[in-house]
Amino acid sequence: DSEEIDIEDMIVEEDMVVTISHQGYIKRNPVSLYRSQLRGGRGKVGMGTKDDDFVERIFIASTHSHILFFTNSGRVYWLKIYQIPQAGRAAKGKAVINLIGISQDERITAVLPVKEFTEDRYVIMATKEGIIKKTDLMAYSHPRTGGIIALTLDEGDELIDVKQTDGNQEILLATRQGNAIRFKEGDVRPVGRTSRGVTGVRMASGDRVIGMEILSEGTTILTVSDRGCGKRTEIDKYRLQSRGGKGIINMKVTPKVGMVSRVKL
């Protein structure tokens, strides 16, 4: 009997290491290419880069998984992992802009691997002006050429980070001037794909959100300043608050310490 065969049916499902550079070059390699080594060694070259470029993101995903690219302008684009060019360990890969067709004035600010789209998963987004939005993952399950609107942004605002959640987690937002707020994901009700979202943190004039993390029990938050200072803090030190507050001091910013540039679990 003749049946319609999809190209994906001919792709072997296997785990791939996906590497993305700061300047937007991407590639994939089989996990088997990276042999197990003893701790403390120099490792192997994982990606070739230009002098002013560096590896920014690396993760493992199946060839049949989706990868969602979110841009600063609030749009989302899709690729299947098998659509990413496979290259040697020392190769720099291919420019993402040539694979998903984003405009010249857009830049990728978040990458979200998705194994499958299910009803019980959510996408949490944060903007630099402190807006946070929660939407069902299923709202992003229908790829379109040219991308679609991921959220509506106020004038001058930008999307800075995107995470996937189960609907019952806790969120931490950190600001450039050293504040942070921790609140329950349940404080943010799900809204439609093109909606704006709600206030996650209130900030002083000139401040902006620089990072969002989904908290896990027993972990610590690494905070780094733009002058090279860093510290680790247990998440219990960030008391639970209601969404929309000013938060608490996360790092004291001074001329010597500088402003906060990044937070990471």
PyRosetta script that sets phi, psi and omega in degrees:
from pyrosetta import init, pose_from_sequence

init()
pose = pose_from_sequence("DSEEIDIEDMIVEEDMVVTISHQGYIKRNPVSLYRSQLRGGRGKVGMGTKDDDFVERIFIASTHSHILFFTNSGRVYWLKIYQIPQAGRAAKGKAVINLIGISQDERITAVLPVKEFTEDRYVIMATKEGIIKKTDLMAYSHPRTGGIIALTLDEGDELIDVKQTDGNQEILLATRQGNAIRFKEGDVRPVGRTSRGVTGVRMASGDRVIGMEILSEGTTILTVSDRGCGKRTEIDKYRLQSRGGKGIINMKVTPKVGMVSRVKL")
pose.set_psi(1, 138.1)
pose.set_omega(1, 177.3)
pose.set_phi(2, -85.0)
pose.set_psi(2, 134.3)
pose.set_omega(2, 178.1)
pose.set_phi(3, -133.0)
pose.set_psi(3, 155.1)
pose.set_omega(3, 177.2)
pose.set_phi(4, -74.5)
pose.set_psi(4, 126.1)
pose.set_omega(4, -179.2)
pose.set_phi(5, -108.5)
pose.set_psi(5, 124.1)
pose.set_omega(5, 177.3)
pose.set_phi(6, -85.1)
pose.set_psi(6, 147.9)
pose.set_omega(6, -179.8)
pose.set_phi(7, -57.7)
pose.set_psi(7, -32.1)
pose.set_omega(7, -178.7)
pose.set_phi(8, -66.4)
pose.set_psi(8, -28.2)
pose.set_omega(8, 178.7)
pose.set_phi(9, -64.6)
pose.set_psi(9, -19.8)
pose.set_omega(9, -177.8)
pose.set_phi(10, -97.7)
pose.set_psi(10, -0.9)
pose.set_omega(10, 179.9)
pose.set_phi(11, -94.7)
pose.set_psi(11, 122.8)
pose.set_omega(11, 176.9)
pose.set_phi(12, -65.5)
pose.set_psi(12, 131.3)
pose.set_omega(12, 178.5)
pose.set_phi(13, -83.0)
pose.set_psi(13, 116.7)
pose.set_omega(13, 178.7)
pose.set_phi(14, -151.0)
pose.set_psi(14, 158.4)
pose.set_omega(14, -179.7)
pose.set_phi(15, -77.0)
pose.set_psi(15, 137.0)
pose.set_omega(15, 179.3)
pose.set_phi(16, -123.8)
pose.set_psi(16, 145.7)
pose.set_omega(16, 171.2)
pose.set_phi(17, -91.9)
pose.set_psi(17, 116.4)
pose.set_omega(17, 180.0)
pose.set_phi(18, -101.7)
pose.set_psi(18, 127.0)
pose.set_omega(18, -177.6)
pose.set_phi(19, -121.2)
pose.set_psi(19, 131.0)
pose.set_omega(19, -179.5)
pose.set_phi(20, -127.7)
pose.set_psi(20, 131.9)
pose.set_omega(20, -179.6)
pose.set_phi(21, -93.4)
pose.set_psi(21, 167.1)
pose.set_omega(21, -178.7)
pose.set_phi(22, -60.6)
pose.set_psi(22, -34.8)
pose.set_omega(22, -178.7)
pose.set_phi(23, -88.6)
pose.set_psi(23, 7.1)
pose.set_omega(23, 170.8)
pose.set_phi(24, 93.0)
pose.set_psi(24, 25.5)
pose.set_omega(24, 173.8)
pose.set_phi(25, -94.8)
pose.set_psi(25, 140.4)
pose.set_omega(25, -174.4)
pose.set_phi(26, -136.0)
pose.set_psi(26, 149.5)
pose.set_omega(26, 175.2)
pose.set_phi(27, -160.0)
pose.set_psi(27, 168.3)
pose.set_omega(27, 175.5)
pose.set_phi(28, -133.3)
pose.set_psi(28, 151.0)
pose.set_omega(28, 176.5)
pose.set_phi(29, -142.2)
pose.set_psi(29, 147.2)
pose.set_omega(29, 175.5)
pose.set_phi(30, -61.5)
pose.set_psi(30, 144.3)
pose.set_omega(30, 178.0)
pose.set_phi(31, -57.7)
pose.set_psi(31, -33.4)
pose.set_omega(31, -177.8)
pose.set_phi(32, -63.0)
pose.set_psi(32, -16.6)
pose.set_omega(32, 180.0)
pose.set_phi(33, -70.8)
pose.set_psi(33, -22.5)
pose.set_omega(33, -178.6)
pose.set_phi(34, -102.0)
pose.set_psi(34, 96.6)
pose.set_omega(34, -177.4)
pose.set_phi(35, -70.2)
pose.set_psi(35, 150.4)
pose.set_omega(35, 178.5)
pose.set_phi(36, -67.8)
pose.set_psi(36, 135.4)
pose.set_omega(36, -179.7)
pose.set_phi(37, -129.7)
pose.set_psi(37, 168.6)
pose.set_omega(37, 176.9)
pose.set_phi(38, -78.7)
pose.set_psi(38, 149.7)
pose.set_omega(38, 177.7)
pose.set_phi(39, -60.0)
pose.set_psi(39, 144.5)
pose.set_omega(39, 174.5)
pose.set_phi(40, 94.4)
pose.set_psi(40, -3.5)
pose.set_omega(40, 179.2)
pose.set_phi(41, -81.8)
pose.set_psi(41, 179.8)
pose.set_omega(41, -179.5)
pose.set_phi(42, -85.1)
pose.set_psi(42, -15.3)
pose.set_omega(42, -179.3)
pose.set_phi(43, 74.8)
pose.set_psi(43, -166.6)
pose.set_omega(43, 179.4)
pose.set_phi(44, -120.4)
pose.set_psi(44, 159.3)
pose.set_omega(44, 174.0)
pose.set_phi(45, -64.6)
pose.set_psi(45, 126.0)
pose.set_omega(45, -179.8)
pose.set_phi(46, -101.9)
pose.set_psi(46, -22.9)
pose.set_omega(46, -178.9)
pose.set_phi(47, -164.0)
pose.set_psi(47, 133.1)
pose.set_omega(47, 173.2)
pose.set_phi(48, -82.6)
pose.set_psi(48, 139.0)
pose.set_omega(48, -178.8)
pose.set_phi(49, -135.7)
pose.set_psi(49, 160.6)
pose.set_omega(49, 172.9)
pose.set_phi(50, -72.0)
pose.set_psi(50, 168.5)
pose.set_omega(50, -177.5)
pose.set_phi(51, -60.1)
pose.set_psi(51, -34.6)
pose.set_omega(51, -176.7)
pose.set_phi(52, -101.0)
pose.set_psi(52, 15.3)
pose.set_omega(52, 179.7)
pose.set_phi(53, -116.7)
pose.set_psi(53, 164.5)
pose.set_omega(53, 178.0)
pose.set_phi(54, -159.0)
pose.set_psi(54, 158.7)
pose.set_omega(54, 178.4)
pose.set_phi(55, -71.1)
pose.set_psi(55, 127.3)
pose.set_omega(55, -177.1)
pose.set_phi(56, -111.2)
pose.set_psi(56, -34.4)
pose.set_omega(56, -178.8)
pose.set_phi(57, -136.5)
pose.set_psi(57, 140.5)
pose.set_omega(57, 174.6)
pose.set_phi(58, -147.8)
pose.set_psi(58, 133.2)
pose.set_omega(58, 179.9)
pose.set_phi(59, -155.8)
pose.set_psi(59, 166.1)
pose.set_omega(59, 179.4)
pose.set_phi(60, -110.4)
pose.set_psi(60, 132.8)
pose.set_omega(60, 179.8)
pose.set_phi(61, -150.7)
pose.set_psi(61, 154.8)
pose.set_omega(61, 178.8)
pose.set_phi(62, -72.6)
pose.set_psi(62, 151.5)
pose.set_omega(62, 178.0)
pose.set_phi(63, -59.0)
pose.set_psi(63, -25.4)
pose.set_omega(63, -178.5)
pose.set_phi(64, -91.3)
pose.set_psi(64, -2.5)
pose.set_omega(64, 180.0)
pose.set_phi(65, -76.3)
pose.set_psi(65, 158.1)
pose.set_omega(65, 172.4)
pose.set_phi(66, -91.1)
pose.set_psi(66, 155.1)
pose.set_omega(66, 169.0)
pose.set_phi(67, -129.8)
pose.set_psi(67, 123.0)
pose.set_omega(67, -178.4)
pose.set_phi(68, -101.3)
pose.set_psi(68, 127.6)
pose.set_omega(68, 178.3)
pose.set_phi(69, -105.5)
pose.set_psi(69, 118.3)
pose.set_omega(69, 178.1)
pose.set_phi(70, -104.2)
pose.set_psi(70, 136.9)
pose.set_omega(70, -177.9)
pose.set_phi(71, -109.5)
pose.set_psi(71, 165.5)
pose.set_omega(71, -178.7)
pose.set_phi(72, -61.1)
pose.set_psi(72, -23.8)
pose.set_omega(72, -179.0)
pose.set_phi(73, -85.7)
pose.set_psi(73, 2.7)
pose.set_omega(73, 175.7)
pose.set_phi(74, 87.6)
pose.set_psi(74, 24.6)
pose.set_omega(74, 176.9)
pose.set_phi(75, -110.8)
pose.set_psi(75, 159.7)
pose.set_omega(75, 179.5)
pose.set_phi(76, -131.0)
pose.set_psi(76, 140.3)
pose.set_omega(76, -179.3)
pose.set_phi(77, -128.1)
pose.set_psi(77, 156.3)
pose.set_omega(77, -175.7)
pose.set_phi(78, -119.5)
pose.set_psi(78, 152.4)
pose.set_omega(78, 164.8)
pose.set_phi(79, -148.0)
pose.set_psi(79, 151.4)
pose.set_omega(79, 165.4)
pose.set_phi(80, -88.0)
pose.set_psi(80, 148.1)
pose.set_omega(80, -178.4)
pose.set_phi(81, -56.7)
pose.set_psi(81, -38.3)
pose.set_omega(81, -178.9)
pose.set_phi(82, -68.8)
pose.set_psi(82, -13.8)
pose.set_omega(82, 177.1)
pose.set_phi(83, -82.1)
pose.set_psi(83, -11.5)
pose.set_omega(83, 177.1)
pose.set_phi(84, -78.8)
pose.set_psi(84, 130.9)
pose.set_omega(84, -179.0)
pose.set_phi(85, -58.0)
pose.set_psi(85, 137.3)
pose.set_omega(85, 174.7)
pose.set_phi(86, -92.1)
pose.set_psi(86, 130.5)
pose.set_omega(86, -176.4)
pose.set_phi(87, -139.1)
pose.set_psi(87, 167.5)
pose.set_omega(87, 179.5)
pose.set_phi(88, -66.0)
pose.set_psi(88, 166.5)
pose.set_omega(88, -177.9)
pose.set_phi(89, -59.7)
pose.set_psi(89, -35.9)
pose.set_omega(89, -175.5)
pose.set_phi(90, -89.4)
pose.set_psi(90, -3.3)
pose.set_omega(90, -179.3)
pose.set_phi(91, -77.0)
pose.set_psi(91, 152.0)
pose.set_omega(91, -179.9)
pose.set_phi(92, -86.9)
pose.set_psi(92, -13.7)
pose.set_omega(92, 179.4)
pose.set_phi(93, 90.8)
pose.set_psi(93, -161.6)
pose.set_omega(93, -177.0)
pose.set_phi(94, -120.0)
pose.set_psi(94, 148.9)
pose.set_omega(94, -179.8)
pose.set_phi(95, -65.8)
pose.set_psi(95, 128.9)
pose.set_omega(95, -179.3)
pose.set_phi(96, -58.6)
pose.set_psi(96, -34.6)
pose.set_omega(96, -177.1)
pose.set_phi(97, -59.2)
pose.set_psi(97, -26.7)
pose.set_omega(97, 178.8)
pose.set_phi(98, -83.6)
pose.set_psi(98, -10.1)
pose.set_omega(98, -179.0)
pose.set_phi(99, -100.3)
pose.set_psi(99, -32.8)
pose.set_omega(99, -176.0)
pose.set_phi(100, -118.2)
pose.set_psi(100, -6.7)
pose.set_omega(100, 172.8)
pose.set_phi(101, 69.0)
pose.set_psi(101, 37.5)
pose.set_omega(101, 175.9)
pose.set_phi(102, -73.5)
pose.set_psi(102, 157.0)
pose.set_omega(102, -178.0)
pose.set_phi(103, -75.2)
pose.set_psi(103, 164.0)
pose.set_omega(103, -176.1)
pose.set_phi(104, -64.9)
pose.set_psi(104, -27.1)
pose.set_omega(104, -177.2)
pose.set_phi(105, -92.2)
pose.set_psi(105, 6.5)
pose.set_omega(105, 177.2)
pose.set_phi(106, -102.9)
pose.set_psi(106, 151.1)
pose.set_omega(106, 172.2)
pose.set_phi(107, -137.8)
pose.set_psi(107, 146.5)
pose.set_omega(107, -178.5)
pose.set_phi(108, -76.2)
pose.set_psi(108, 126.3)
pose.set_omega(108, -179.7)
pose.set_phi(109, -114.6)
pose.set_psi(109, -13.1)
pose.set_omega(109, 178.6)
pose.set_phi(110, -154.2)
pose.set_psi(110, 145.1)
pose.set_omega(110, 178.3)
pose.set_phi(111, -128.4)
pose.set_psi(111, 129.6)
pose.set_omega(111, -174.6)
pose.set_phi(112, -127.7)
pose.set_psi(112, 104.5)
pose.set_omega(112, 174.9)
pose.set_phi(113, -73.5)
pose.set_psi(113, 137.0)
pose.set_omega(113, -178.9)
pose.set_phi(114, -131.8)
pose.set_psi(114, 116.0)
pose.set_omega(114, 179.2)
pose.set_phi(115, -68.2)
pose.set_psi(115, -48.9)
pose.set_omega(115, 176.0)
pose.set_phi(116, -154.8)
pose.set_psi(116, 152.3)
pose.set_omega(116, 179.4)
pose.set_phi(117, -89.4)
pose.set_psi(117, 118.2)
pose.set_omega(117, -178.2)
pose.set_phi(118, -128.2)
pose.set_psi(118, 164.0)
pose.set_omega(118, -174.4)
pose.set_phi(119, -73.2)
pose.set_psi(119, -23.1)
pose.set_omega(119, -172.0)
pose.set_phi(120, -99.6)
pose.set_psi(120, 22.4)
pose.set_omega(120, 179.2)
pose.set_phi(121, -122.2)
pose.set_psi(121, 152.5)
pose.set_omega(121, -177.2)
pose.set_phi(122, -131.9)
pose.set_psi(122, 158.3)
pose.set_omega(122, 174.0)
pose.set_phi(123, -112.4)
pose.set_psi(123, 123.3)
pose.set_omega(123, 178.0)
pose.set_phi(124, -106.7)
pose.set_psi(124, 128.8)
pose.set_omega(124, -179.4)
pose.set_phi(125, -122.1)
pose.set_psi(125, 146.1)
pose.set_omega(125, 177.2)
pose.set_phi(126, -129.4)
pose.set_psi(126, 142.9)
pose.set_omega(126, 178.1)
pose.set_phi(127, -113.5)
pose.set_psi(127, 164.6)
pose.set_omega(127, -176.9)
pose.set_phi(128, -68.0)
pose.set_psi(128, -20.1)
pose.set_omega(128, 179.1)
pose.set_phi(129, -91.2)
pose.set_psi(129, 9.5)
pose.set_omega(129, 174.2)
pose.set_phi(130, 90.5)
pose.set_psi(130, 10.6)
pose.set_omega(130, 177.8)
pose.set_phi(131, -84.9)
pose.set_psi(131, 138.8)
pose.set_omega(131, 176.8)
pose.set_phi(132, -127.4)
pose.set_psi(132, 142.7)
pose.set_omega(132, -175.7)
pose.set_phi(133, -137.6)
pose.set_psi(133, 141.3)
pose.set_omega(133, 179.2)
pose.set_phi(134, -125.2)
pose.set_psi(134, 127.0)
pose.set_omega(134, -177.9)
pose.set_phi(135, -139.1)
pose.set_psi(135, 146.0)
pose.set_omega(135, 176.4)
pose.set_phi(136, -57.6)
pose.set_psi(136, 135.6)
pose.set_omega(136, 178.2)
pose.set_phi(137, -57.4)
pose.set_psi(137, -33.1)
pose.set_omega(137, -178.4)
pose.set_phi(138, -60.6)
pose.set_psi(138, -23.3)
pose.set_omega(138, 179.7)
pose.set_phi(139, -65.9)
pose.set_psi(139, -15.9)
pose.set_omega(139, -178.9)
pose.set_phi(140, -113.3)
pose.set_psi(140, 24.9)
pose.set_omega(140, -174.2)
pose.set_phi(141, -94.7)
pose.set_psi(141, 2.3)
pose.set_omega(141, -178.3)
pose.set_phi(142, -119.8)
pose.set_psi(142, 90.8)
pose.set_omega(142, -177.6)
pose.set_phi(143, -60.9)
pose.set_psi(143, 144.3)
pose.set_omega(143, 175.3)
pose.set_phi(144, -134.5)
pose.set_psi(144, 141.0)
pose.set_omega(144, 175.4)
pose.set_phi(145, -62.8)
pose.set_psi(145, 130.4)
pose.set_omega(145, -178.1)
pose.set_phi(146, 93.2)
pose.set_psi(146, -3.0)
pose.set_omega(146, 177.7)
pose.set_phi(147, 77.2)
pose.set_psi(147, 175.8)
pose.set_omega(147, 178.0)
pose.set_phi(148, -138.4)
pose.set_psi(148, 169.3)
pose.set_omega(148, 176.7)
pose.set_phi(149, -72.3)
pose.set_psi(149, 127.1)
pose.set_omega(149, 177.0)
pose.set_phi(150, -90.4)
pose.set_psi(150, -34.2)
pose.set_omega(150, 175.1)
pose.set_phi(151, -163.6)
pose.set_psi(151, 160.4)
pose.set_omega(151, 177.1)
pose.set_phi(152, -92.7)
pose.set_psi(152, 128.6)
pose.set_omega(152, -177.2)
pose.set_phi(153, -105.5)
pose.set_psi(153, 145.2)
pose.set_omega(153, 170.9)
pose.set_phi(154, -69.7)
pose.set_psi(154, 159.6)
pose.set_omega(154, 179.4)
pose.set_phi(155, -60.2)
pose.set_psi(155, 128.8)
pose.set_omega(155, 179.0)
pose.set_phi(156, 87.8)
pose.set_psi(156, -8.2)
pose.set_omega(156, -179.6)
pose.set_phi(157, -88.8)
pose.set_psi(157, 160.4)
pose.set_omega(157, 179.5)
pose.set_phi(158, -141.9)
pose.set_psi(158, 147.1)
pose.set_omega(158, 172.9)
pose.set_phi(159, -77.1)
pose.set_psi(159, 130.2)
pose.set_omega(159, -176.6)
pose.set_phi(160, -114.4)
pose.set_psi(160, -26.9)
pose.set_omega(160, -176.8)
pose.set_phi(161, -158.2)
pose.set_psi(161, 153.2)
pose.set_omega(161, -179.4)
pose.set_phi(162, -141.6)
pose.set_psi(162, 135.0)
pose.set_omega(162, 177.3)
pose.set_phi(163, -133.6)
pose.set_psi(163, 157.5)
pose.set_omega(163, 174.1)
pose.set_phi(164, -103.7)
pose.set_psi(164, 137.0)
pose.set_omega(164, -177.3)
pose.set_phi(165, -135.2)
pose.set_psi(165, 173.5)
pose.set_omega(165, 177.5)
pose.set_phi(166, -102.6)
pose.set_psi(166, 3.7)
pose.set_omega(166, 177.7)
pose.set_phi(167, 95.2)
pose.set_psi(167, -9.1)
pose.set_omega(167, -174.7)
pose.set_phi(168, -130.4)
pose.set_psi(168, 32.2)
pose.set_omega(168, -176.2)
pose.set_phi(169, -107.4)
pose.set_psi(169, -177.2)
pose.set_omega(169, 178.3)
pose.set_phi(170, -115.5)
pose.set_psi(170, 148.0)
pose.set_omega(170, -173.9)
pose.set_phi(171, -120.4)
pose.set_psi(171, 142.1)
pose.set_omega(171, 173.5)
pose.set_phi(172, -123.3)
pose.set_psi(172, 127.3)
pose.set_omega(172, 173.9)
pose.set_phi(173, -112.4)
pose.set_psi(173, 133.1)
pose.set_omega(173, 179.7)
pose.set_phi(174, -119.6)
pose.set_psi(174, 145.3)
pose.set_omega(174, -177.6)
pose.set_phi(175, -113.4)
pose.set_psi(175, 162.0)
pose.set_omega(175, -177.0)
pose.set_phi(176, -64.6)
pose.set_psi(176, -32.9)
pose.set_omega(176, -177.9)
pose.set_phi(177, -88.1)
pose.set_psi(177, 14.2)
pose.set_omega(177, 168.7)
pose.set_phi(178, 97.7)
pose.set_psi(178, 11.0)
pose.set_omega(178, 177.5)
pose.set_phi(179, -100.6)
pose.set_psi(179, 161.4)
pose.set_omega(179, 176.1)
pose.set_phi(180, -151.6)
pose.set_psi(180, 148.2)
pose.set_omega(180, 178.2)
pose.set_phi(181, -132.2)
pose.set_psi(181, 137.3)
pose.set_omega(181, 178.1)
pose.set_phi(182, -117.1)
pose.set_psi(182, 127.3)
pose.set_omega(182, -179.9)
pose.set_phi(183, -148.9)
pose.set_psi(183, 164.3)
pose.set_omega(183, -179.1)
pose.set_phi(184, -76.7)
pose.set_psi(184, 141.6)
pose.set_omega(184, 176.8)
pose.set_phi(185, -60.9)
pose.set_psi(185, -28.7)
pose.set_omega(185, 178.9)
pose.set_phi(186, -62.3)
pose.set_psi(186, -17.5)
pose.set_omega(186, 177.0)
pose.set_phi(187, -71.4)
pose.set_psi(187, -12.4)
pose.set_omega(187, -178.5)
pose.set_phi(188, -112.9)
pose.set_psi(188, 109.4)
pose.set_omega(188, -178.2)
pose.set_phi(189, -79.8)
pose.set_psi(189, 147.7)
pose.set_omega(189, 179.9)
pose.set_phi(190, -65.1)
pose.set_psi(190, 140.6)
pose.set_omega(190, 177.4)
pose.set_phi(191, -132.2)
pose.set_psi(191, 173.3)
pose.set_omega(191, -178.1)
pose.set_phi(192, -68.3)
pose.set_psi(192, 165.3)
pose.set_omega(192, -174.4)
pose.set_phi(193, -58.4)
pose.set_psi(193, -40.5)
pose.set_omega(193, -175.1)
pose.set_phi(194, -92.5)
pose.set_psi(194, 4.9)
pose.set_omega(194, -178.7)
pose.set_phi(195, -70.3)
pose.set_psi(195, 165.3)
pose.set_omega(195, -176.4)
pose.set_phi(196, -83.5)
pose.set_psi(196, -40.4)
pose.set_omega(196, -173.2)
pose.set_phi(197, 104.2)
pose.set_psi(197, -171.1)
pose.set_omega(197, -176.3)
pose.set_phi(198, -129.3)
pose.set_psi(198, 170.3)
pose.set_omega(198, -179.8)
pose.set_phi(199, -72.0)
pose.set_psi(199, 124.7)
pose.set_omega(199, 177.0)
pose.set_phi(200, -94.7)
pose.set_psi(200, -38.7)
pose.set_omega(200, 179.8)
pose.set_phi(201, -148.2)
pose.set_psi(201, 141.6)
pose.set_omega(201, 175.9)
pose.set_phi(202, -97.9)
pose.set_psi(202, 134.7)
pose.set_omega(202, -173.3)
pose.set_phi(203, -126.3)
pose.set_psi(203, 158.7)
pose.set_omega(203, 174.7)
pose.set_phi(204, -72.3)
pose.set_psi(204, 163.1)
pose.set_omega(204, 179.2)
pose.set_phi(205, -59.1)
pose.set_psi(205, 131.7)
pose.set_omega(205, 179.2)
pose.set_phi(206, 90.6)
pose.set_psi(206, -10.4)
pose.set_omega(206, 178.6)
pose.set_phi(207, -85.9)
pose.set_psi(207, 163.2)
pose.set_omega(207, 176.4)
pose.set_phi(208, -157.2)
pose.set_psi(208, 156.0)
pose.set_omega(208, 178.2)
pose.set_phi(209, -75.2)
pose.set_psi(209, 134.3)
pose.set_omega(209, -179.8)
pose.set_phi(210, -116.3)
pose.set_psi(210, -6.7)
pose.set_omega(210, -179.8)
pose.set_phi(211, -170.4)
pose.set_psi(211, 153.4)
pose.set_omega(211, 175.7)
pose.set_phi(212, -134.8)
pose.set_psi(212, 138.1)
pose.set_omega(212, 175.6)
pose.set_phi(213, -133.9)
pose.set_psi(213, 144.0)
pose.set_omega(213, 173.0)
pose.set_phi(214, -94.0)
pose.set_psi(214, 119.1)
pose.set_omega(214, -168.7)
pose.set_phi(215, -81.1)
pose.set_psi(215, 146.3)
pose.set_omega(215, 175.6)
pose.set_phi(216, -125.9)
pose.set_psi(216, 143.1)
pose.set_omega(216, -177.5)
pose.set_phi(217, -59.6)
pose.set_psi(217, 134.4)
pose.set_omega(217, 174.7)
pose.set_phi(218, 83.8)
pose.set_psi(218, 5.1)
pose.set_omega(218, -179.5)
pose.set_phi(219, -97.5)
pose.set_psi(219, 173.7)
pose.set_omega(219, 177.7)
pose.set_phi(220, -125.0)
pose.set_psi(220, 159.1)
pose.set_omega(220, 177.3)
pose.set_phi(221, -104.9)
pose.set_psi(221, 125.5)
pose.set_omega(221, 174.1)
pose.set_phi(222, -93.5)
pose.set_psi(222, 124.0)
pose.set_omega(222, 178.0)
pose.set_phi(223, -115.1)
pose.set_psi(223, 129.4)
pose.set_omega(223, -177.0)
pose.set_phi(224, -126.2)
pose.set_psi(224, 138.9)
pose.set_omega(224, 179.5)
pose.set_phi(225, -100.7)
pose.set_psi(225, 165.6)
pose.set_omega(225, -178.8)
pose.set_phi(226, -75.7)
pose.set_psi(226, -2.0)
pose.set_omega(226, 173.4)
pose.set_phi(227, -107.0)
pose.set_psi(227, 15.1)
pose.set_omega(227, 173.0)
pose.set_phi(228, 87.8)
pose.set_psi(228, 9.6)
pose.set_omega(228, 176.5)
pose.set_phi(229, -88.2)
pose.set_psi(229, 147.6)
pose.set_omega(229, 179.9)
pose.set_phi(230, -150.0)
pose.set_psi(230, 158.0)
pose.set_omega(230, 177.2)
pose.set_phi(231, -156.5)
pose.set_psi(231, 156.3)
pose.set_omega(231, 174.6)
pose.set_phi(232, -112.0)
pose.set_psi(232, 137.7)
pose.set_omega(232, -178.6)
pose.set_phi(233, -134.8)
pose.set_psi(233, 133.3)
pose.set_omega(233, 176.8)
pose.set_phi(234, -65.2)
pose.set_psi(234, 143.3)
pose.set_omega(234, -175.0)
pose.set_phi(235, -66.4)
pose.set_psi(235, -22.0)
pose.set_omega(235, 178.5)
pose.set_phi(236, -65.8)
pose.set_psi(236, -19.0)
pose.set_omega(236, 178.9)
pose.set_phi(237, -74.6)
pose.set_psi(237, -14.0)
pose.set_omega(237, 176.3)
pose.set_phi(238, -97.8)
pose.set_psi(238, 99.9)
pose.set_omega(238, -176.5)
pose.set_phi(239, -64.3)
pose.set_psi(239, 146.6)
pose.set_omega(239, -179.7)
pose.set_phi(240, -70.7)
pose.set_psi(240, 129.8)
pose.set_omega(240, -179.6)
pose.set_phi(241, -128.4)
pose.set_psi(241, 176.7)
pose.set_omega(241, 174.5)
pose.set_phi(242, -85.8)
pose.set_psi(242, 147.9)
pose.set_omega(242, 176.9)
pose.set_phi(243, -58.3)
pose.set_psi(243, 142.8)
pose.set_omega(243, 174.8)
pose.set_phi(244, 97.3)
pose.set_psi(244, 0.5)
pose.set_omega(244, 178.0)
pose.set_phi(245, -85.5)
pose.set_psi(245, -175.9)
pose.set_omega(245, -179.9)
pose.set_phi(246, -88.7)
pose.set_psi(246, -13.4)
pose.set_omega(246, -179.8)
pose.set_phi(247, 79.9)
pose.set_psi(247, -162.5)
pose.set_omega(247, -179.6)
pose.set_phi(248, -126.8)
pose.set_psi(248, 171.0)
pose.set_omega(248, 179.0)
pose.set_phi(249, -71.4)
pose.set_psi(249, 125.8)
pose.set_omega(249, 178.3)
pose.set_phi(250, -99.4)
pose.set_psi(250, -40.8)
pose.set_omega(250, 176.5)
pose.set_phi(251, -150.7)
pose.set_psi(251, 134.2)
pose.set_omega(251, 177.6)
pose.set_phi(252, -77.5)
pose.set_psi(252, 116.7)
pose.set_omega(252, -179.0)
pose.set_phi(253, -90.5)
pose.set_psi(253, 130.1)
pose.set_omega(253, 179.5)
pose.set_phi(254, -138.1)
pose.set_psi(254, 166.8)
pose.set_omega(254, 176.0)
pose.set_phi(255, -54.9)
pose.set_psi(255, -32.9)
pose.set_omega(255, -179.6)
pose.set_phi(256, -76.2)
pose.set_psi(256, -42.1)
pose.set_omega(256, -177.6)
pose.set_phi(257, -77.8)
pose.set_psi(257, -40.4)
pose.set_omega(257, -176.2)
pose.set_phi(258, 88.9)
pose.set_psi(258, -175.9)
pose.set_omega(258, 178.8)
pose.set_phi(259, -87.3)
pose.set_psi(259, 155.7)
pose.set_omega(259, 178.1)
pose.set_phi(260, -69.9)
pose.set_psi(260, 131.7)
pose.set_omega(260, -179.3)
pose.set_phi(261, -111.2)
pose.set_psi(261, -23.1)
pose.set_omega(261, -176.5)
pose.set_phi(262, -162.8)
pose.set_psi(262, 145.0)
pose.set_omega(262, 167.4)
pose.set_phi(263, -124.9)
pose.set_psi(263, 147.9)
pose.set_omega(263, -177.4)
pose.set_phi(264, -153.5)
pose.set_psi(264, 139.8)
pose.set_omega(264, 174.8)
pose.set_phi(265, -68.8)
pose.dump_pdb("model.pdb")
